[in-house]
Amino acid sequence: MTKRPLRGIRVLDLTNVLAGPYCSYQLMLFGAEVVKVELPGSGDLARNLGPDAVLNRAGIGTSFLAQNAGKKSIELNLKDGGQRALFEDLVRGADVVLENYRAGVLDRLGFGWKRLRALNSGLVYCAISGFGQSGPMSQAPAYDQIIQGLSGMMSVTGTPETAPLRVGFPVSDTVGGLMAALAISAALVGRDRSGEGCFLDLSMLEASISAMGWAVSNYVISGVAPVPMGRDNATAAPSGTFFAADGPLNIAANRQEQFTTLCTLVGRPDLITDARFADREDRKAHRADLDAELNQALGARPALEWERLLSDAGVPAARILTVPQAIESEQLTHRGFFTELPFPGQAERTLRASGNGVLLDGEPLRPSARPPLLGEHNDEAVELARRWNTGTAIPRPAPEPSLAPADKD
């Protein structure tokens, strides 16, 4: 494979559960060396999360296995003097420190940004939290569902009768992790130009609202508050979920030519000249009537036939799959999305680890090793710190002189 762009970047990952580990998993896929710093005896809470109680008790719950392949694990108690010294050695050689404690926790342990920057002026320090490091909610605890509710996301998920509903996967954690990975990558590029690291204060609430697109922009620009619309798309019609002979089918005929093609292929060319459906705004205003007409026609064939017929004609259409069906799709197999890895602690099993949807020069980004057992790399920690501090993996320019007033924090 082509040299991965983050090869040589060293990441100290102090995070737990999802947003932070998902971030460092992305960095690992792009080539970074990631060392998880875990609490002795217990480690990442995700080690105990998942539907398999046996794996949870063994400290390798499915939540942990899903996003920690390719990382090393060392146990450190940051309240212990000797272990604090080792952590400081690792910081001196690191490129990135990533944490998702509640705001101020690492500072109270003596490792806030001022101390970390003194140890390593080129360090990129990223703190992921529910609400950011400042503001009236900065000390409030937050999990994904809390953020989904506060962002307005749940208020627009479901139908008018069923909303608010939680999105069926931890979308706010995932968006927060992706934004953190993007911010860290950008900060590393900036450091290569200036020689200076920086402090990234990432709010999951703000990242989630940023990712909500038109649901937010329609209100802040046009003053139109979004409402839950279930399976429909607020921006176009016919666009949403329809029903074929054997089950549901998503169709997104958002452009005029797609609408024309759809009506022709389902045997209803009369809908094209119906005044109720003349243009996009007319179709949105008469969405229920249009959906009823199309559903009646779509009931003549199974969903897979419609998917192929419409897609071949340029109308976006596809069946609605279950998670098992999606995972076993030919498309993912063709792209090499999953990698078979040894299962930690169970030689007779294998583990399927996901990629991230990026091909680098035609090759999928794959994890370099299986997820680690808790403290699996404890014996390597001192040598790891020595290696990280012997030379610099990626040469850095000298810091640019600053004309700004001295930092007072």
C-alpha positions as CSV (number, residue, x, y, z in Angstrom):
1,M,0.0,0.0,0.0
2,T,1.0,3.6,-0.6
3,K,2.6,5.2,2.4
4,R,-0.2,6.3,4.7
5,P,-0.3,10.1,5.2
6,L,-0.2,9.9,9.0
7,R,2.6,7.4,9.2
8,G,5.1,8.5,11.9
9,I,2.5,10.5,13.8
10,R,2.3,9.4,17.5
11,V,-1.0,9.6,19.4
12,L,-1.6,9.3,23.1
13,D,-5.2,8.3,23.4
14,L,-6.8,8.8,26.9
15,T,-10.3,8.4,25.7
16,N,-13.2,6.1,26.6
17,V,-16.2,4.5,25.0
18,L,-17.0,6.0,21.5
19,A,-16.3,9.6,20.3
20,G,-12.6,9.6,21.3
21,P,-11.8,6.0,20.4
22,Y,-13.6,6.4,17.0
23,C,-11.4,9.5,16.4
24,S,-8.2,7.7,17.1
25,Y,-9.3,4.7,15.1
26,Q,-9.6,7.0,12.0
27,L,-6.1,8.4,12.8
28,M,-4.8,4.8,13.0
29,L,-6.3,3.8,9.7
30,F,-4.5,6.7,8.1
31,G,-1.2,5.5,9.6
32,A,-0.8,7.0,13.0
33,E,0.7,5.0,15.9
34,V,-2.0,5.1,18.6
35,V,-1.3,4.2,22.2
36,K,-4.3,3.9,24.5
37,V,-3.6,5.1,28.1
38,E,-6.0,3.1,30.2
39,L,-6.9,3.1,33.9
40,P,-5.2,0.2,35.6
41,G,-7.5,-2.8,36.2
42,S,-10.5,-1.5,34.3
43,G,-9.5,0.4,31.2
44,D,-11.8,1.8,28.6
45,L,-15.4,1.5,29.7
46,A,-16.2,0.1,26.2
47,R,-14.4,-3.1,27.2
48,N,-17.5,-3.9,29.2
49,L,-20.1,-2.8,26.7
50,G,-21.9,-5.0,24.2
51,P,-24.6,-7.7,23.8
52,D,-22.2,-10.6,24.7
53,A,-21.8,-10.8,28.5
54,V,-18.9,-13.3,28.3
55,L,-16.9,-10.8,26.2
56,N,-17.8,-8.0,28.5
57,R,-16.5,-9.9,31.5
58,A,-13.3,-10.6,29.6
59,G,-12.8,-6.9,29.0
60,I,-13.2,-7.2,25.2
61,G,-16.8,-6.1,24.7
62,T,-18.0,-5.6,21.2
63,S,-18.1,-1.8,21.6
64,F,-14.4,-1.9,22.3
65,L,-13.5,-4.4,19.6
66,A,-15.3,-2.3,17.0
67,Q,-13.0,0.7,17.2
68,N,-9.7,-0.2,18.8
69,A,-7.9,-2.4,16.4
70,G,-4.4,-1.4,15.5
71,K,-3.8,0.3,18.8
72,K,-1.5,-0.4,21.7
73,S,-2.7,-0.5,25.4
74,I,-0.8,0.6,28.4
75,E,-2.1,1.0,31.9
76,L,-1.2,4.3,33.7
77,N,-2.4,5.8,36.9
78,L,-1.9,9.6,36.5
79,K,-2.1,10.1,40.2
80,D,1.0,7.9,40.8
81,G,4.3,9.7,40.8
82,G,6.3,7.2,38.8
83,Q,3.6,6.6,36.3
84,R,3.1,10.3,35.9
85,A,6.8,10.6,35.0
86,L,6.4,7.9,32.3
87,F,3.3,9.7,31.0
88,E,5.4,12.9,30.8
89,D,8.1,11.1,28.8
90,L,5.4,9.9,26.4
91,V,4.0,13.4,26.0
92,R,7.4,14.8,25.1
93,G,7.6,12.4,22.2
94,A,4.0,12.5,21.1
95,D,2.4,14.5,18.3
96,V,-1.2,14.3,19.6
97,V,-2.8,13.9,23.0
98,L,-6.5,13.0,22.8
99,E,-8.9,13.0,25.7
100,N,-12.7,13.0,26.3
101,Y,-12.9,13.7,30.1
102,R,-15.4,16.2,31.4
103,A,-14.0,19.7,31.0
104,G,-11.1,20.4,33.3
105,V,-10.5,16.9,34.6
106,L,-7.1,16.5,33.0
107,D,-6.1,20.0,34.2
108,R,-7.0,19.0,37.8
109,L,-4.7,16.0,37.4
110,G,-1.9,18.4,36.5
111,F,-1.9,17.8,32.8
112,G,-3.9,20.8,31.4
113,W,-2.9,22.5,28.2
114,K,-0.3,24.8,30.0
115,R,1.6,21.8,31.4
116,L,1.4,19.8,28.2
117,R,2.6,22.7,26.1
118,A,5.5,23.2,28.4
119,L,6.4,19.5,27.9
120,N,6.1,19.6,24.2
121,S,5.6,22.9,22.3
122,G,4.7,21.0,19.1
123,L,1.9,19.0,20.7
124,V,-1.6,19.0,19.2
125,Y,-3.9,18.5,22.2
126,C,-7.6,17.7,21.4
127,A,-10.2,17.6,24.2
128,I,-13.6,16.2,23.2
129,S,-16.5,16.9,25.5
130,G,-20.2,17.1,25.4
131,F,-20.4,20.9,25.5
132,G,-16.9,22.3,25.2
133,Q,-14.4,23.5,27.8
134,S,-16.3,26.7,28.6
135,G,-19.8,28.0,29.0
136,P,-22.7,27.3,31.5
137,M,-23.0,23.6,30.5
138,S,-19.3,22.7,30.4
139,Q,-19.4,20.7,33.5
140,A,-22.6,18.8,32.7
141,P,-22.2,15.1,31.9
142,A,-23.1,14.0,28.4
143,Y,-23.7,10.8,26.5
144,D,-24.8,10.5,22.8
145,Q,-28.5,10.5,23.6
146,I,-28.2,13.6,25.7
147,I,-26.5,15.4,22.8
148,Q,-29.1,14.1,20.3
149,G,-31.8,15.6,22.5
150,L,-30.2,19.0,23.1
151,S,-29.2,19.4,19.4
152,G,-32.7,19.2,18.2
153,M,-31.9,16.1,16.3
154,M,-34.5,13.9,18.1
155,S,-37.2,16.5,17.6
156,V,-37.0,16.0,13.8
157,T,-36.6,12.2,13.9
158,G,-39.8,10.2,13.4
159,T,-43.2,11.3,12.5
160,P,-45.4,14.0,14.0
161,E,-47.0,11.2,16.0
162,T,-43.8,9.4,17.1
163,A,-41.2,12.2,17.5
164,P,-39.0,12.7,19.4
165,L,-37.0,9.6,18.5
166,R,-33.4,8.7,19.1
167,V,-31.4,8.1,15.9
168,G,-30.8,4.3,15.8
169,F,-27.0,4.6,16.2
170,P,-24.8,6.9,18.3
171,V,-24.6,9.6,15.6
172,S,-23.5,12.4,17.9
173,D,-20.6,10.4,19.2
174,T,-19.6,9.4,15.7
175,V,-19.9,13.0,14.3
176,G,-17.8,14.2,17.3
177,G,-15.1,11.7,16.6
178,L,-15.0,12.5,12.9
179,M,-14.8,16.2,13.5
180,A,-12.0,15.6,16.1
181,A,-10.0,13.5,13.5
182,L,-10.5,16.3,10.9
183,A,-9.4,19.0,13.4
184,I,-6.3,17.0,14.5
185,S,-5.3,16.3,10.9
186,A,-5.7,20.0,10.0
187,A,-3.7,21.0,13.1
188,L,-0.9,18.7,12.2
189,V,-0.6,20.3,8.8
190,G,-0.6,23.8,10.5
191,R,2.1,22.6,12.9
192,D,4.3,21.4,10.0
193,R,4.3,25.0,8.7
194,S,4.6,26.9,12.0
195,G,6.3,24.5,14.3
196,E,3.7,25.2,17.0
197,G,1.1,22.8,18.4
198,C,-2.3,23.9,19.5
199,F,-5.3,23.2,21.8
200,L,-8.5,21.9,20.1
201,D,-11.6,22.3,22.2
202,L,-14.3,20.1,20.5
203,S,-18.0,20.3,21.5
204,M,-20.1,17.3,20.5
205,L,-23.2,19.5,20.8
206,E,-21.8,22.0,18.3
207,A,-20.4,19.3,16.0
208,S,-23.9,17.6,15.9
209,I,-25.7,20.9,15.1
210,S,-23.2,21.6,12.4
211,A,-23.9,18.2,10.8
212,M,-27.7,18.7,10.8
213,G,-27.5,20.6,7.5
214,W,-30.8,22.0,6.2
215,A,-32.6,21.2,9.5
216,V,-30.6,24.1,10.9
217,S,-30.0,26.3,7.9
218,N,-33.7,26.5,7.0
219,Y,-34.4,28.0,10.4
220,V,-31.4,30.3,10.8
221,I,-31.7,31.6,7.3
222,S,-35.4,31.4,6.4
223,G,-37.0,31.3,9.9
224,V,-38.7,28.0,9.0
225,A,-38.5,25.5,11.9
226,P,-38.1,21.9,10.8
227,V,-40.7,19.3,11.7
228,P,-40.5,15.5,11.9
229,M,-41.4,14.0,8.5
230,G,-40.8,10.3,9.0
231,R,-39.7,8.7,5.8
232,D,-40.2,11.8,3.6
233,N,-37.5,14.3,2.4
234,A,-38.5,17.9,3.2
235,T,-36.5,19.3,0.2
236,A,-38.2,17.4,-2.6
237,A,-41.0,15.0,-3.7
238,P,-41.3,12.3,-4.6
239,S,-38.4,11.6,-2.3
240,G,-38.7,9.1,0.6
241,T,-39.8,5.6,1.3
242,F,-42.3,3.9,-1.0
243,F,-43.7,0.3,-1.1
244,A,-43.1,-2.3,-3.7
245,A,-44.9,-5.7,-3.9
246,D,-42.6,-7.3,-1.3
247,G,-41.4,-4.4,0.9
248,P,-40.1,-0.8,1.2
249,L,-38.0,1.0,-1.3
250,N,-36.3,4.4,-1.1
251,I,-36.7,6.6,-4.1
252,A,-35.2,10.1,-4.5
253,A,-36.5,11.6,-7.7
254,N,-35.3,15.1,-6.7
255,R,-34.8,16.5,-10.2
256,Q,-37.5,17.2,-12.9
257,E,-36.0,14.7,-15.3
258,Q,-35.8,12.1,-12.7
259,F,-39.5,12.6,-11.9
260,T,-40.4,12.3,-15.6
261,T,-38.4,9.1,-15.9
262,L,-39.9,7.6,-12.7
263,C,-43.5,8.3,-13.9
264,T,-42.7,6.8,-17.3
265,L,-41.1,3.6,-15.9
266,V,-43.9,2.9,-13.4
267,G,-46.5,3.2,-16.2
268,R,-48.0,6.5,-15.0
269,P,-46.9,9.1,-17.6
270,D,-50.1,11.0,-16.8
271,L,-48.6,12.2,-13.6
272,I,-46.1,14.2,-15.5
273,T,-48.7,16.6,-16.9
274,D,-50.9,16.6,-13.8
275,A,-51.1,20.2,-12.6
276,R,-50.7,19.1,-9.0
277,F,-47.2,17.8,-9.7
278,A,-46.0,20.3,-12.3
279,D,-42.8,21.3,-10.5
280,R,-40.9,20.7,-7.3
281,E,-43.0,23.1,-5.1
282,D,-46.2,21.7,-6.5
283,R,-45.1,18.2,-5.8
284,K,-44.1,19.1,-2.2
285,A,-47.5,20.7,-1.7
286,H,-49.3,17.6,-2.9
287,R,-46.9,15.1,-1.5
288,A,-49.5,12.7,0.0
289,D,-51.5,12.5,-3.3
290,L,-48.4,11.8,-5.3
291,D,-47.1,9.2,-2.9
292,A,-50.4,7.4,-3.0
293,E,-50.4,7.3,-6.8
294,L,-46.8,6.0,-7.0
295,N,-47.3,3.4,-4.3
296,Q,-50.2,2.0,-6.2
297,A,-48.0,1.6,-9.3
298,L,-45.0,0.3,-7.4
299,G,-47.0,-2.5,-5.9
300,A,-46.8,-4.3,-9.3
301,R,-43.2,-5.4,-8.8
302,P,-40.8,-6.5,-6.1
303,A,-38.4,-3.9,-4.6
304,L,-35.2,-5.4,-6.1
305,E,-36.7,-5.2,-9.7
306,W,-37.6,-1.5,-9.2
307,E,-34.1,-0.8,-7.7
308,R,-32.4,-2.1,-10.8
309,L,-34.8,-0.6,-13.3
310,L,-34.9,2.8,-11.8
311,S,-31.2,3.0,-11.0
312,D,-30.2,2.0,-14.5
313,A,-32.3,4.8,-15.8
314,G,-30.7,7.4,-13.5
315,V,-33.3,7.6,-10.8
316,P,-31.8,7.0,-7.3
317,A,-33.6,4.0,-5.8
318,A,-32.7,1.2,-3.5
319,R,-34.2,-1.3,-1.1
320,I,-34.1,-0.7,2.6
321,L,-31.8,-3.3,4.1
322,T,-31.3,-4.7,7.6
323,V,-27.9,-4.2,9.2
324,P,-27.0,-7.9,8.5
325,Q,-28.0,-7.5,4.8
326,A,-26.0,-4.3,4.5
327,I,-22.9,-5.8,6.0
328,E,-23.0,-8.8,3.6
329,S,-23.6,-6.7,0.5
330,E,-21.5,-7.4,-2.6
331,Q,-20.5,-3.7,-2.7
332,L,-18.7,-3.8,0.6
333,T,-17.0,-7.1,-0.3
334,H,-15.8,-5.6,-3.6
335,R,-14.3,-2.6,-1.8
336,G,-12.6,-4.6,0.9
337,F,-14.4,-2.7,3.7
338,F,-13.9,-5.4,6.4
339,T,-10.6,-6.9,7.5
340,E,-10.3,-10.3,9.1
341,L,-8.1,-10.1,12.3
342,P,-7.2,-12.5,15.0
343,F,-9.7,-12.4,17.9
344,P,-8.0,-11.1,21.1
345,G,-7.6,-13.9,23.6
346,Q,-9.4,-16.5,21.5
347,A,-7.2,-18.1,18.9
348,E,-10.1,-20.1,17.4
349,R,-12.0,-17.0,16.4
350,T,-11.5,-14.2,13.9
351,L,-12.7,-10.6,14.2
352,R,-14.2,-8.5,11.3
353,A,-12.9,-5.0,11.7
354,S,-14.4,-2.2,9.6
355,G,-12.6,0.3,7.4
356,N,-13.8,3.9,6.9
357,G,-14.9,4.0,3.3
358,V,-11.6,5.6,2.0
359,L,-9.5,3.9,-0.6
360,L,-5.9,5.2,-0.7
361,D,-4.5,4.9,-4.2
362,G,-7.0,2.2,-4.8
363,E,-6.4,0.2,-1.6
364,P,-8.7,0.1,1.5
365,L,-7.4,1.4,4.8
366,R,-7.0,-1.6,7.0
367,P,-6.2,-1.8,10.7
368,S,-2.6,-3.0,11.3
369,A,-3.3,-5.3,14.2
370,R,-6.1,-6.7,16.4
371,P,-7.5,-4.8,19.3
372,P,-5.3,-5.0,22.4
373,L,-6.0,-6.7,25.7
374,L,-6.0,-4.3,28.6
375,G,-2.3,-3.4,29.4
376,E,-1.0,-5.7,26.7
377,H,1.8,-3.3,26.0
378,N,2.7,-2.4,29.6
379,D,6.2,-4.0,29.3
380,E,6.9,-1.9,26.2
381,A,5.9,1.4,27.7
382,V,9.4,2.5,28.7
383,E,11.0,1.5,25.4
384,L,8.1,3.2,23.6
385,A,8.8,6.5,25.4
386,R,12.5,6.1,24.6
387,R,11.8,5.5,20.9
388,W,9.4,8.4,20.7
389,N,12.0,10.7,22.2
390,T,15.0,9.5,20.1
391,G,14.9,11.8,17.2
392,T,11.6,13.0,15.6
393,A,9.7,10.8,13.3
394,I,8.5,13.7,11.2
395,P,10.8,16.7,11.1
396,R,9.2,19.9,12.5
397,P,10.2,23.5,11.6
398,A,11.3,25.8,14.4
399,P,8.4,27.7,15.9
400,E,7.8,31.1,14.3
401,P,8.5,34.1,16.5
402,S,5.3,35.6,17.9
403,L,4.5,39.3,18.0
404,A,1.5,38.7,20.1
405,P,1.5,39.3,23.9
406,A,2.7,36.5,26.1
407,D,0.1,33.8,26.9
408,K,-1.0,34.3,30.5
409,D,-2.7,30.9,31.1
